[in-house]
């Protein structure tokens, strides 16, 4: 049986790492990791690094940093997908943002360029609370965010990775666009409250205006490109447009999406929210 050579871009990231782990358990699959620290480095900002990584690759999982919504993303995705197709890549699975009109421009580029494609649009990740920018405020016991009352169907990165893996390995997902959500709607305030309850930590939640939040990030010397993206997500995407649950995870995997509470219980056992562990 022919070996399927799969490139996982962002193979050290939240979903890429999990996709690589799942693919490693499959027969007749050879994995390559696309990252700056890989044996053969890959850098979105340096197109000269693309060809060596794409050599002899059959399928690609595309995650784009920092986000498909940034103004330069369409040009970069266009160049990459054209090159990948020229070098013989047959299938591309793109991780996109749910409700991001700008990201949909990149989706259309992939559709027009790839021989076979699957689009995976994801809601906000559960893991943003344990592996990303919400972790530090949770450890500090004080989370201040705008749009505190907007409902979001937070989705688990493990579920995303399973859907992506299915899309990479099975032809029946070609030409499909999946919108991935968790099984229920929560506000950021609800989510933080669940973490506080299960971890038995006191976590104060404060609602801020968006301008106040951005000024706070600048005081913490967060890079301006990250602040631009955060502003975009809170100002443009978190307006209630994504306050709808889908059953696409169940459609692909044959089981229901993981609930936020299950994620919190599992993550709490890992000790990541244990302040002592973080400081030791």
Secondary structure, 3 states (H helix, E strand, C coil): CCCEEEEEECCCCHHHHHHHHHHCCCCCEEEEEECCCCCCCCCCCCHHHHHHHHCCCCEEEECCCCCCCCCCHHHHHHHHHHHHHHCCCCEEEEEEECCCHHHHHHHHHHHHHCCEEEEEEECCEHHHHCCCCCHHHHHHCEEEECCCCCCECCECHHHHHHHHHHHHHCHHHCCEEEEECCCCCECHHHHHHHHHHHHCCCCEEEECCHHHHHHHHHHCCCCHHHHHHHHHHHHHHCCCCCCCCCCHHHHHHCCCCCCHHHHHHHHHHHCCCCHHHHHC
